[in-house]
Structures are given as structure tokens and as C-alpha cells.
């Protein structure tokens, strides 16, 4: 009888330890964009947020050489769902990146224009991310442009 009680108690303990804790209704939005300067290797980093990555693959997709891009500001903002929106002067696209283990992976590449952006700025306009470039603006979500 004692063995049965001990076995049942052990099952309860193991089951309780195996349960997961979940926090819901999390808003990951970053209120202000992060502006990071790329070096000649395509590395960008922000000491305040701790975010750092290499933008080479994005530059290749944009048809921009790393040597031409060094010193350029990369603009990043995170929406309420935790997706990073990434763009820069000279880009034609905004990259919606999802966080994976030790990587940012493009969930969507939003084509903004056939012309390259000249002075892009990202703003939080929940539920959208607003992209402003000169006198033009777009409302973006993780899956594309919203009117």
C-alpha cells in the first residue's frame, strides 16, 4: 500500500514539474526604431538593446555591395507580435524577420517600390509599422502593405 501511495505521489510530482508556464497577451512592440550603422563587413549592433547581426544576405538580395554599404544606417523596429522590420537607405524592400534560435529569418519581403528608398524611417503605429520615405508613407504588417 505504501508503495502505491509513493508511486502516485511520484507521478504527481513528475507531472507538476513537467507542466509549462505560459504568459499570454504579450506586446513585444518596440516604441522607437533602432538605428544601427553597418560596418564594411555588414555587421550592425545596438548596445542598448543587445541586438546584433550581419546584413550581408539582405544586401545580396538588394543588389548592394558591402563595401558601398559601410557607414549606412540600418533601421529596425519590432511590432507587437515580435517580428522585426528591417530596412535602410538604398533598399527597395522592408524585411519582416522572425526570431529563430540564433538567427533572424525572413518571414516576408515587402516590395515597397522599384525606386530605392532615400531616407526611410520606421514608426510604431499599432497594429501597423509605418514606413516613411520623404513625402511617401506605407502602413506595413507582417504579411505586406496595408492601405
C-alpha positions, 0 to 999 in steps of 0.5 A: 500500500505504501508503495502505491501511495509513493508511486502516485505521489511520484507521478504527481510530482513528475507531472507538476514539474513537467507542466509549462508556464505560459504568459499570454497577451504579450506586446513585444512592440518596440516604441522607437526604431533602432538605428544601427550603422553597418560596418564594411563587413555588414555587421550592425549592433545596438548596445542598448538593446543587445541586438546584433547581426550581419546584413550581408544576405539582405544586401545580396538580395538588394543588389548592394555591395558591402563595401558601398554599404559601410557607414549606412544606417540600418533601421529596425523596429519590432511590432507587437507580435515580435517580428522585426522590420528591417530596412535602410537607405538604398533598399527597395524592400522592408524585411519582416524577420522572425526570431529563430534560435540564433538567427533572424529569418525572413518571414516576408519581403515587402516590395515597397517600390522599384525606386530605392528608398532615400531616407526611410524611417520606421514608426510604431503605429499599432497594429501597423509599422509605418514606413516613411520615405520623404513625402511617401508613407506605407502602413506595413504588417507582417504579411505586406502593405496595408492601405 
